[in-house]
Amino acid sequence: MSDMTETPTTDTDVESPVETDAPTASQLEEEGDIAADYIEELLDIMDLDGDIEIDARSGRSYLSVTAGEDASLRVLSRPETVTALQELTRIAVQTKTGSFSRLILDIGGSREAREAELGILVGKAIARIEEGADSASLPAMSSYERKLVHDMVAGRGFSSESEGEGRDRHTVIRRA
């Protein structure tokens, strides 16, 4: 008689979408269309009016939702809400395509506002370094926000790197 016990599955046994090569223009277009359909359904369910624009740049699909006739999208434009909706939208895209998605969702200009906030944080951190500090750490933030910070820092002639794990991952800025 053979042993019929099964090995329990672990998280590593579960297949997850893996990022491989940069997506093609047609893949980004498909991603954007799926995401737009998902967000449009959500807006319909919530009885909100919004215009959706799709763009593809730097290997990512960008979805921008702006207020239609009323300004009711404000309820969705809080940073935490946009991040949560972006993740749900990515999951919807990944489920339909079977491919990893780096989709970025903006609702009511919240991404632009956050980018401006990050610019102020970077400016203050660089000022501390110019006043003599060896380095300056920024608060924990998402990978997308850290990427924006790295680009801003490099543009100002300084260097930066991400440190920490998980929700504590943050950016440290130093002289180049």
Secondary structure, DSSP 4 states (H G I P E B T S, - for coil): ----PPPPP-GGGS------SPPPHHHHHHHHHHHHHHHHHHHHHTT--EEEEEEEETTEEEEEEEE-SS-GGGGG-SHHHHHHHHHHHHHHHHHHHSS----EEEETTHHHHHHHHHHHHHHHHHHHHHTT-SEEEPPP--HHHHHHHHHHHHHTTEEEEEESSGGG-EEEEEE-
